[in-house]
Amino acid sequence: MFNRSRIVLWVEAYLFYPTSFIQRLLSYVLLPLSAIYCAIVLSKRFFGKKRKLYFTVPIVSIGNLTVGGNGKTPFCIALAKDYSNIAIVLRGYGRKSHGLILVSDNGQIMCDAMASGDEAMLYAKSLPDATVIVSEDRVEAIRFAKKRGAKIIFLDDGFSKSFISKIDILMKPIPEPKNSFCLPSGPYREPRFLYKYADVIISEGADFKRHVEVLSPTEKMLLVTAISKPSRLDAYLPENVIAKVSFEDHYMYNEKELETLLHEHNATSILTTQKDAVKMSTFDIPLSILKLEVEIFPETKAKINALLAPKR
C-alpha cells in the first residue's frame, strides 16, 4: 500500500508541480505525444459535430481543464441545492456498469455505488430531491432526464461536449499548475486558451469557500482516500492523523484491505472523504468522515442566475 501511495503522489507531482530533473525531463520527452493529443482534442471541438444540440431546459456544465478534481462535485452540489426539479448527469467514472443507469429517482436511490460510481452516489445522497443519471452518452441521459420532468440539468464535467448548447462553468485550480502542458506532459485535458470559451470561470477564494469538519473523530485516525491530488486534503487534517494512504482516483475498495490497513497502522478509525465513504458504507469498520461543504458567494450566484434567466 505504501508503494501505491508513493506512485499516486509522484504522478500528481509530475503532472502539476514537477520539481525533480526526472519529472521535468519526462515532461519534455513526452511533448510530441502531447502535441498529437492536443490536435485530436481540438479537432473534435472545432471540426467535430457541426450541428449544436439545443434543449428546451437549461443545462449547466461544471467542469475543469485539468485532470482530477478541483472541487467541482461539492460546488455543483451547493449550486444545485438552490433549484428544484433538477437532474444531475455524469459519466460515472470508476463504476462497474455500462450504459444508462438511473442512480436516484427524485431522491430514491436505485442502485449501489458499484453500479453508479462514487461521484454519482455522492450526488444522490447529498441531493435528496434530485434525479441522478450516469451514462457514457450524455445526450441520451439529458433526453432521459427531460422525460422524467427535469426543469434544469447539471452536467458534471461536460465542457468537452461543445456540441451541446449549455452554460459552461469552468473551475480554475488554486494554485494553478506550474506545468502548463497537456497530457501526457502535463495536467491539462484541453489547452489553457480554451478558458476563453467558458461562460463563467470560478476559483476558490474568489467565488466560493470550503467548510470542513471531521465527523465521528477518534484518537488515532488513518487517512485513506482515492481522490485526485490527495495532498489537497492536508490543510484540513487534524493533528491525530497518524498516517496517509492514497489510491488512484475512483478506486473501489474492499473491506479486507481496509481492515488490514487499520491493523497495520494500529489506527482506531479510517478518516476519509464523503466521496470515498459512499464506497465504504456497507463495511463493518470504524469510519471518520471529512465533511466538505461549499459556500458560494452571492455575487457568483447572481452571475450564474443571470445566465439562467430566460432571454427576452
N, C-alpha and C positions, 0 to 999 in steps of 0.2 A: 504494500500500500504506500509506503514511504517513497519508493521509486516512482510510482504513479503520480503522486503529488508533485514531485520534483519535475517530472515531464510536463505536467499541466502548467506549472508556474514558469518553466523555461520557455514553452511555446508562447505563453502570454507576454513574457518579456521580449522575446524575439519579434513578435508581431507589432507590439505597441511601443515599447521603450527599449530598443536594442542598445546594449552598453558594451558587451564584450566584442572583441575582434571577430570571433567566430560568428556571432549573430549578425554583425554588420556585413561581413564577407558573404555569408549565405544570402542575405537580403539582396546584395548586388548581383550575385551569381544567378539568382532566380528571376532577375528583371526581364529577360526575354519571355519567360512564361507569363509574367505579369502583363507584358505588352499584348500577348495573344489573348489572355483572359479579358483585358480591357476592351480589345477590339470586338470580342464576342458579345460582351455586356452592352456596349454602346450600339452595336449593330441591331441587337434585339430591341433596344429602347427607341432608336431613331429610324430603323428600317424594317422593323417587325410588323406587327399588326397595324395597318394604317387606319382602320376604322375604330374610332373611340366608341366604347360601350357606355351608354347613358342609362341610368336607372331612375325610377320615379321617387326613390327615397334617398336622402343624403347619405353619403358614405365618407367616413373619416378614417384615413390611414395614419397609424402611428408607426414610424419606422426609424431606422438609423442607417448611415452609410457604412459603418464599421461592423465587423463580425462581433458576435456576442452581445451581451446586454449592456444597455446604458440606463436601465430603469424604465423601459417603455411599458412593461406589463403593469407595474404599480401606477404609472402615470395614466395609462388607459383605464385602469380600474377607477382611479379617482375622478377622471373626466366623465366616464360612463355613468357614475352614480348620480349625476345631475340630470339625467334624462330618463324617460320611461319608454316602454315598448322597444327595447333595444335588443340587438343581436351582436355577438362577437364572432367574427370569422377569422380563423387562423389555420395554418397548415397542420399543426400538431407535431412538431419535431420530437423525435425520440419515441413516438408511440409504436406499439406493436400491432398496428392495424393499418388497413388501407381503405381508400375510398372515402365517401362522405359519412361521417359519424355525428349523430346528434348527441352531444355531451350533456347538455341540460336543456330542458324544455320549460321555459318560463320559471326557472328556478328548480325544477325537479331533475335531479341528476340521474342520467340514463345509462351510465357505463362506469367503468373504473379507470384509474389513472393509466393502466397499461394500454387501454384502448384509446384514451384521449390524448395522452402526453401530459407532462407536468404543468405546462403553462395553461393549457385549456382547462384542466381541473382546478387550478388556482382561480381562474376567471369564474368558473361555475360556483365555487364555494364562496367567492368574495362578492359576487353579484347575484343575490338570491332571487331576483325577478327577471334575470336575463335569459336569453336563449344563446347557447354557445355551440358552435358548429366547427368541426375540423374537416378539412378537405384539401387534397392536393390541387384541385380545380377550384380556385377562388370564385370564378364566375358562377359555377354550379351552386356553390354554397350561398352566394348572395341571392340568387334566384330562389333557393330553398328558404332562406330567411324571410324574404318578401312574402312568400306564400304562407308563412307562419305568422304573418302580421307585424313584422318588424317595421317601425317607423323611422329608425335610424340604425345604421350598421357601422360598427367599428371594425376596421380591417387591421389586424395585427401584422406588422411587418409587410406592408403592401406597396411600398414606394416603387419597387421594381416593376409593378404591374401598371405600366404607363398607359396601357390601352384601356384602362378603366377610368372613367371620369369620377374624380374624388377630390376631397380636400386632403392635401398631403402635409402632415406634420412630421418634421424630422428632428430627432433629438441629437444634439451635439455633445459629445462626451467632454467632461471636465475632470482632469485636464485633457486637452486634445492629444492624440498620439504624436510622439516625436517622429515616428516613421509615417510618411505620407503616401507610401506606395500602395498599390492594390495587391490583392492576393496573387501569388503566394509570397511576394516580397514584403508585404505589409498588411495592415489590418482592414483596408478598405475593400468593400464588396463592389462598390461603384466609385468612379473618380470623384475627388473632392469638389470639383467645379459644379457638380450636379446639385449642390446645396441651393443654387440659384433657382432651381425648378420647384423648390418646396413653397407651399403657401405660408407656412409658419415654421420658423426654426426656434427651438426651445433648448434651454440648458438649465442645469441645476444651479440654484442661487439667483439667477435672473428671472426665472419663470415659475419655479417651484422649489420646495424644500422637503426634506425627508424627516420623518419622526420614527425613531426606532426604539423599541423596548424589548426586553427579554421576558418571555412568558415561561413560568414554571422553572426558574433558575435553580441549580443545585450547586453543591460545594465544589465539585471538580467536573467541569464540562469539557467535552471533546467536540471541537467544531468539525462537522462533516458536511461537505457541500459538493454539488455538481452543477455549478453555475459558471458562466464565462467570467473571466477576470476575478477569481475568488479573493484576490488581495484587496478589492474594493470594500470588503467587509471589515477589514482590520480596524477602521476608525470607529466601528460600533461594538467591538468585542469587549466584554467585561474582563477584569483582571484575572478571574478564576478560570479562564480557558487554558487548559493545560497543554493542548496540542491541536494541530490543524491537519486535516486530511482532505485533499481535493481530488475529485473525479472529473472526467471530461463532461462537458455540458450535456445536460439531459440524460445522464446515466441513470439506468434503472437499478436500484439497489435490491439486494436480497437480505432477508433477516439474519441469516447465519453470518454473513460478513460483517454486519454491524455489531452483532453480539461479540464477535472475535475482536473487533476494534475496541469495544468497551473494555473487554478483559485485558487486552494488551496494554492499554494506557491507564488501567485502573481508574476509569472515569465513573462518575455517578450518573451522568446522563449524556446524551448526544445533543449538542446545540446545532441547530440547522435553520435554514431559511424556510419561509412559508411555501415557496415553490418546491423545495426538497421534501418538506413534511408531508405533502399530499401523496408522495410515493412511499412513505413510512407509516402512514396512519393505521394500517392493519397489523403492524408488527408489535410484538409484546416486548418493547424496550422503552426505557425512560427517555422522554423527549423534552428538550427545552427549545423554544421557538424564538427566533429573531423576527419579531413582528415589525414589518415596514409599512408605513403609510405615507402617502404623498399629499402635501398641501399645495394646491395650485393657486398661484397668486391671482387676485381679482382682475388685474389688467390682462393677464394671459387668457383667462376665461372669457373676458369680454371680446378679445380679439378673435377667439375661436367661434364664439356665438355670432359675431358679426358675419363670419363666413358661412355659417349655417342658416342665416336669416334668408327667407325667400327673396329672390331677385324680382324687382319691380320693372 
